[in-house]
Amino acid sequence: MILDAEDYKSVLEKTANALNKLRDVIVDHTATVVVNTAAMIAPDEDDFREAVHVEGSDGDHALIVAEERIAQFMRREPRAINAMRQSIEWDERIRKDDAGRAAYAAVNESLEKAEKLWPERPRPAPGPR
């Protein structure tokens, strides 16, 4: 049975809405990953924009570490990759595979939200006095 034009449009609209919702969830989660990663690497940095560029012990800064964590998730969830394909941050030239491109897009889309979350970031407990 072939869908009639209205059924087809309805299914496409529902699919687009579901992908947009999934992208929003991914971006929200990514913001939390960026904040937690930056807080781990630069616990004493108050400025978010500075914190995300502090290099960790392996030489990578928080954005790269967070991006790799999100890419690992994306490799296990191809549907998540598809949700990020429509991102304005998707760039074929930036990363070598679609999981990396999706993670790159998610991190870049999450930065504004992550910056707003930064004041509420987890902080290390004070050490003994």
C-alpha positions, 0 to 999 in steps of 0.5 A: 500500500502506498501512502497518500500525499497527506499521510506521507506529509504527516509521517515526514512531519512527525519524523522531523519533529522527533529528530528535532526533539532528539537533537535538543536532548543530545545538545542538552546532554552535551552541555552537561558533558562539556561543563562536567569535563571542563570542571574536572580539567579546570576546577579553579577556573571561574570563566567558562570560556577560559575553562574549556580551553585549559589543557588536561594532563593529556594535552587535550582541552575540555571541548576535545575531551567532551567531543570524544565522549559524545562521539563514542556515544554516537558510534553506538547510536546511529540514530543520534548521528542522523538527528545531528545531520541537520545541525548548522554546525554539521561540517563534512570537512571538520571530522573524518567520520559521521560520529565525529561530525555529529559530536562536533556539531553537538558540542558547538550547539551546546556551548551557549547552554553550557556557559549558562550551566557553568555557575552551577557546575560541580566543584571539588570538595575543599581539602583538609585544612 
